[in-house]
């Protein structure tokens, strides 16, 4: 599924989900288009936040299939938490983040 954002306050608050089912018959229904979404958060949290709201604006990422890169994004999030806690440094940070072009040989070759 594609990554989607549901909002009812002009993106001040966002509910993140993925498209679970995109039935072409439901997209062209007489009551307007409908899709099934699967929330990234626990659905009970989502319902508590927005139970009284009925209309949302849906914004869909055109970047591709979210599930294929979700594990990478989750790992980057956990690395960010570890960095804040001073537990680790991002591997290859000099090259990936700081743009250093020359890569020194690994320690076992020195």
Residue frames as a rotation matrix with the C-alpha (Angstrom) as fourth column:
UNK 1
0.530 0.848 0.000 0.00
0.848 -0.530 0.000 0.00
0.000 0.000 -1.000 0.00
UNK 2
-0.122 -0.458 0.880 0.80
0.438 -0.821 -0.367 3.57
0.891 0.341 0.301 -0.69
UNK 3
-0.657 -0.153 -0.738 1.42
0.741 -0.307 -0.597 5.89
-0.135 -0.939 0.315 2.24
UNK 4
-0.019 0.706 0.708 -1.48
0.482 -0.613 0.626 8.26
0.876 0.353 -0.328 2.94
UNK 5
-0.958 -0.163 -0.237 -2.08
0.288 -0.513 -0.809 11.08
0.010 -0.843 0.538 5.38
UNK 6
0.027 0.992 0.123 -5.57
0.767 -0.099 0.633 11.82
0.641 0.077 -0.764 6.70
UNK 7
-0.891 -0.314 -0.327 -6.17
0.450 -0.696 -0.560 15.26
-0.052 -0.646 0.761 8.15
UNK 8
0.164 0.972 0.171 -9.11
0.939 -0.207 0.276 17.39
0.303 0.115 -0.946 9.13
UNK 9
0.758 0.055 -0.650 -7.25
0.398 -0.829 0.394 20.53
-0.517 -0.557 -0.650 10.23
UNK 10
0.931 -0.357 -0.081 -5.12
-0.273 -0.531 -0.802 21.50
0.244 0.769 -0.592 7.21
UNK 11
0.429 -0.768 -0.476 -2.24
0.275 0.613 -0.741 19.16
0.860 0.187 0.474 8.19
UNK 12
0.069 -0.379 0.923 -1.76
-0.861 -0.490 -0.137 20.43
0.504 -0.785 -0.360 11.74
UNK 13
-0.109 -0.037 0.993 -2.61
-0.646 0.762 -0.043 16.89
-0.755 -0.647 -0.107 12.84
UNK 14
-0.109 0.000 -0.994 -2.01
-0.921 0.377 0.101 13.88
0.375 0.926 -0.041 10.62
UNK 15
0.438 0.212 0.874 -3.10
-0.473 0.881 0.023 10.28
-0.765 -0.424 0.486 10.79
UNK 16
-0.365 -0.669 -0.647 -0.71
-0.923 0.167 0.347 8.05
-0.124 0.724 -0.679 8.86
UNK 17
0.376 0.530 0.761 -1.97
-0.298 0.846 -0.442 4.94
-0.877 -0.061 0.476 7.10
UNK 18
-0.849 -0.509 -0.140 -1.33
-0.313 0.271 0.910 2.72
-0.425 0.817 -0.389 4.12
UNK 19
-0.013 0.837 -0.547 -3.82
-0.998 0.020 0.053 1.81
0.056 0.547 0.835 1.43
UNK 20
-0.493 -0.104 0.864 -5.04
-0.419 0.899 -0.131 -1.70
-0.763 -0.426 -0.486 2.25
UNK 21
-0.308 0.468 0.828 -7.52
0.763 0.641 -0.078 -2.14
-0.568 0.608 -0.555 -0.61
UNK 22
-0.550 0.124 -0.826 -8.16
-0.447 -0.879 0.165 -0.06
-0.706 0.460 0.539 -3.71
UNK 23
-0.328 0.563 0.759 -11.19
0.662 0.710 -0.240 -1.64
-0.674 0.424 -0.606 -5.36
UNK 24
-0.981 -0.125 0.145 -11.88
0.192 -0.619 0.762 0.04
-0.005 0.775 0.632 -8.70
UNK 25
-0.221 0.970 0.103 -15.65
0.650 0.068 0.757 -0.39
0.727 0.234 -0.645 -8.28
UNK 26
0.356 0.322 -0.877 -15.52
0.912 -0.322 0.252 1.44
-0.201 -0.890 -0.409 -4.93
UNK 27
-0.633 -0.660 -0.405 -13.40
0.522 -0.750 0.407 4.21
-0.573 0.047 0.819 -6.45
UNK 28
-0.948 0.300 0.104 -16.11
-0.082 -0.547 0.833 5.00
0.307 0.781 0.544 -8.96
UNK 29
-0.529 0.779 -0.336 -19.10
0.848 0.471 -0.242 4.52
-0.030 -0.413 -0.910 -6.65
UNK 30
0.051 0.662 0.748 -22.09
0.576 -0.631 0.519 6.87
0.816 0.404 -0.414 -6.74
UNK 31
0.910 0.263 -0.322 -21.41
0.407 -0.406 0.818 7.97
0.085 -0.875 -0.476 -3.12
UNK 32
0.655 -0.753 0.063 -17.89
-0.748 -0.658 -0.091 9.09
0.110 0.012 -0.994 -4.00
UNK 33
0.155 -0.681 -0.716 -14.63
-0.310 0.654 -0.690 7.18
0.938 0.329 -0.110 -4.05
UNK 34
0.784 0.057 0.618 -13.84
-0.613 0.223 0.758 4.80
-0.094 -0.973 0.210 -1.18
UNK 35
0.052 -0.786 -0.616 -10.65
-0.331 0.568 -0.753 2.95
0.942 0.243 -0.231 -0.22
UNK 36
0.931 0.100 -0.351 -9.65
0.270 0.459 0.847 0.79
0.246 -0.883 0.400 2.75
UNK 37
0.206 -0.894 0.398 -6.74
-0.519 -0.445 -0.730 2.03
0.829 -0.056 -0.556 4.84
UNK 38
0.581 -0.178 -0.794 -4.63
0.671 0.657 0.344 0.42
0.460 -0.733 0.501 7.57
UNK 39
0.869 -0.207 0.450 -3.41
-0.358 -0.891 0.281 2.85
0.343 -0.405 -0.847 10.22
UNK 40
-0.003 -0.962 -0.272 0.25
-0.049 0.271 -0.961 2.78
0.999 0.011 -0.048 11.25
UNK 41
-0.693 -0.135 0.708 -0.72
-0.680 -0.205 -0.704 3.48
0.240 -0.969 0.050 14.87
UNK 42
-0.879 0.475 -0.033 -2.92
0.428 0.759 -0.491 1.31
-0.208 -0.446 -0.871 17.03
UNK 43
-0.511 0.726 0.460 -6.47
0.393 -0.279 0.876 1.85
0.764 0.629 -0.143 15.69
UNK 44
0.321 0.656 -0.683 -7.83
0.925 -0.062 0.375 2.47
0.203 -0.752 -0.627 19.20
UNK 45
-0.385 -0.530 -0.755 -5.50
0.620 -0.755 0.213 5.49
-0.683 -0.387 0.620 19.52
UNK 46
-0.955 0.050 0.291 -6.70
0.228 -0.502 0.834 6.78
0.188 0.863 0.469 16.15
UNK 47
-0.144 0.990 0.010 -10.35
0.635 0.084 0.768 6.38
0.759 0.117 -0.640 17.10
UNK 48
0.183 0.166 -0.969 -9.88
0.942 -0.312 0.124 8.18
-0.282 -0.935 -0.213 20.43
UNK 49
-0.714 -0.550 -0.433 -8.26
0.408 -0.829 0.382 11.15
-0.569 0.096 0.817 18.67
UNK 50
-0.906 0.230 -0.355 -10.81
-0.419 -0.610 0.673 11.54
-0.062 0.759 0.649 15.89
UNK 51
-0.750 0.636 0.180 -13.95
0.586 0.766 -0.266 9.69
-0.307 -0.094 -0.947 16.84
UNK 52
0.078 0.856 -0.511 -16.16
0.390 -0.498 -0.775 12.75
-0.918 -0.138 -0.372 16.41
UNK 53
-0.350 -0.282 -0.893 -14.70
-0.607 -0.658 0.446 13.77
-0.713 0.698 0.059 13.04
UNK 54
0.449 0.602 0.660 -16.40
0.152 0.676 -0.721 12.60
-0.881 0.424 0.212 9.88
UNK 55
0.980 -0.090 0.179 -14.67
0.165 -0.144 -0.976 14.32
0.114 0.985 -0.126 6.96
UNK 56
0.313 -0.944 -0.106 -10.96
0.207 -0.042 0.977 14.07
-0.927 -0.328 0.182 6.26
UNK 57
0.687 -0.302 -0.661 -8.66
-0.726 -0.330 -0.603 15.23
-0.036 0.894 -0.447 3.51
UNK 58
0.717 -0.455 0.528 -6.58
0.307 0.886 0.347 12.35
-0.626 -0.087 0.775 2.17
UNK 59
0.527 -0.666 -0.529 -3.10
-0.839 -0.507 -0.198 13.05
-0.136 0.548 -0.826 0.83
UNK 60
0.916 -0.161 0.368 -1.38
0.181 0.983 -0.020 10.16
-0.358 0.085 0.930 -0.94
UNK 61
0.059 -0.974 -0.218 2.35
-0.449 -0.221 0.866 9.81
-0.892 0.047 -0.450 -1.45
UNK 62
0.901 0.200 -0.386 3.27
-0.429 0.269 -0.862 9.18
-0.069 0.942 0.328 -5.07
UNK 63
0.054 -0.996 0.071 6.69
-0.986 -0.043 0.160 7.85
-0.156 -0.079 -0.985 -4.02
UNK 64
-0.394 -0.201 -0.897 5.72
-0.531 0.846 0.043 4.22
0.750 0.493 -0.440 -4.49
UNK 65
0.437 0.568 -0.698 4.96
0.103 0.739 0.666 1.22
0.894 -0.362 0.265 -2.35
UNK 66
0.361 -0.259 0.896 5.47
-0.797 -0.584 0.153 2.26
0.484 -0.769 -0.418 1.30
UNK 67
0.924 0.067 0.376 5.75
-0.295 0.749 0.593 -1.27
-0.242 -0.659 0.712 2.71
UNK 68
0.730 -0.684 0.006 8.94
0.510 0.538 -0.671 -1.85
0.455 0.493 0.742 0.73
UNK 69
-0.219 -0.881 0.419 10.88
0.213 -0.462 -0.861 0.92
0.952 -0.099 0.289 2.48
UNK 70
0.694 0.549 0.467 9.08
-0.350 -0.309 0.884 0.96
0.629 -0.777 -0.023 5.85
UNK 71
0.794 -0.419 -0.440 11.74
0.605 0.611 0.510 -1.26
0.056 -0.671 0.739 7.55
UNK 72
-0.229 -0.907 0.355 14.49
0.819 -0.376 -0.433 1.18
0.526 0.192 0.829 6.51
UNK 73
-0.066 0.277 0.958 12.53
-0.183 -0.948 0.262 4.15
0.981 -0.158 0.114 7.86
UNK 74
0.911 0.411 -0.035 11.85
-0.068 0.233 0.970 2.35
0.407 -0.881 0.240 11.14
UNK 75
0.405 -0.846 -0.347 15.58
0.909 0.412 0.055 1.58
0.096 -0.338 0.936 11.53
UNK 76
-0.393 -0.526 0.755 16.46
0.460 -0.823 -0.334 5.22
0.796 0.216 0.565 10.85
UNK 77
0.447 0.625 0.639 13.97
-0.338 -0.543 0.768 6.25
0.828 -0.560 -0.032 13.52
UNK 78
0.940 -0.106 -0.325 15.55
0.330 0.526 0.783 3.89
0.088 -0.844 0.530 16.03
UNK 79
-0.041 -0.992 0.115 19.02
0.933 -0.079 -0.350 5.16
0.357 0.093 0.930 15.10
UNK 80
-0.121 0.075 0.990 17.76
0.016 -0.997 0.078 8.70
0.993 0.025 0.119 15.73
UNK 81
0.862 0.460 0.213 16.60
-0.227 -0.025 0.974 7.69
0.454 -0.887 0.083 19.21
UNK 82
0.645 -0.694 -0.319 19.95
0.764 0.578 0.285 6.02
-0.013 -0.428 0.904 19.91
UNK 83
-0.224 -0.736 0.639 21.81
0.678 -0.588 -0.440 9.12
0.700 0.335 0.631 18.72
UNK 84
0.285 0.414 0.864 19.75
-0.296 -0.820 0.490 11.35
0.912 -0.396 -0.112 21.01
UNK 85
0.990 0.112 0.081 20.55
-0.116 0.354 0.928 9.04
0.075 -0.929 0.363 23.91
UNK 86
0.340 -0.940 0.009 24.26
-0.940 -0.340 0.036 9.10
-0.031 -0.020 -0.999 22.98
UNK 87
0.511 -0.066 0.857 24.38
-0.284 0.928 0.241 5.35
-0.811 -0.367 0.456 22.42
UNK 88
0.185 -0.374 0.909 25.63
0.750 0.652 0.116 5.13
-0.635 0.660 0.401 18.87
UNK 89
-0.309 -0.236 -0.921 26.86
-0.479 -0.798 0.365 6.87
-0.822 0.554 0.134 15.75
UNK 90
0.767 0.636 -0.082 25.33
-0.363 0.325 -0.873 6.27
-0.529 0.699 0.481 12.34
UNK 91
0.080 -0.741 0.667 27.49
0.512 0.605 0.610 3.87
-0.855 0.292 0.428 10.31
UNK 92
-0.341 -0.373 0.863 29.14
0.940 -0.131 0.315 5.62
-0.005 0.919 0.395 7.33
UNK 93
0.568 0.624 -0.537 27.87
0.659 -0.736 -0.158 9.01
-0.494 -0.263 -0.829 8.59
UNK 94
-0.185 -0.717 -0.673 30.95
0.013 -0.686 0.727 10.80
-0.983 0.126 0.136 7.19
UNK 95
-0.946 -0.238 0.220 30.11
0.186 0.157 0.970 9.58
-0.265 0.959 -0.104 3.72
UNK 96
-0.364 0.892 0.268 26.31
0.897 0.258 0.359 9.52
0.251 0.371 -0.894 3.74
UNK 97
0.587 0.670 -0.455 25.63
0.791 -0.595 0.143 12.69
-0.175 -0.444 -0.879 5.75
UNK 98
0.415 -0.511 -0.753 28.76
0.055 -0.812 0.581 14.81
-0.908 -0.283 -0.309 5.40
UNK 99
0.982 0.136 -0.130 29.55
-0.118 -0.089 -0.989 13.95
-0.146 0.987 -0.072 1.78
UNK 100
0.109 -0.994 0.020 33.18
-0.675 -0.059 0.736 12.88
-0.730 -0.094 -0.677 2.24
UNK 101
0.671 0.220 -0.708 34.23
-0.738 0.296 -0.607 11.36
0.077 0.929 0.361 -1.05
UNK 102
-0.188 -0.829 -0.526 37.32
-0.608 0.519 -0.600 9.44
0.771 0.207 -0.602 -0.05
UNK 103
0.866 0.479 0.143 36.73
-0.434 0.576 0.693 6.24
0.250 -0.662 0.706 1.85
UNK 104
-0.110 -0.953 0.283 39.71
-0.994 0.098 -0.056 5.07
0.026 -0.288 -0.957 3.92
UNK 105
-0.313 -0.031 -0.949 40.51
-0.282 0.957 0.062 1.37
0.907 0.287 -0.308 3.88
UNK 106
0.773 0.634 -0.040 38.95
-0.181 0.280 0.943 -0.70
0.608 -0.721 0.331 6.65
UNK 107
0.507 -0.568 0.648 40.92
-0.856 -0.244 0.456 -1.11
-0.101 -0.786 -0.609 9.88
UNK 108
0.664 -0.240 0.708 41.73
-0.012 0.943 0.331 -4.78
-0.748 -0.228 0.624 9.20
UNK 109
0.757 -0.419 0.501 43.67
0.615 0.199 -0.763 -3.74
0.220 0.886 0.408 6.05
UNK 110
0.765 -0.450 0.461 45.73
-0.422 -0.891 -0.169 -1.03
0.487 -0.065 -0.871 7.75
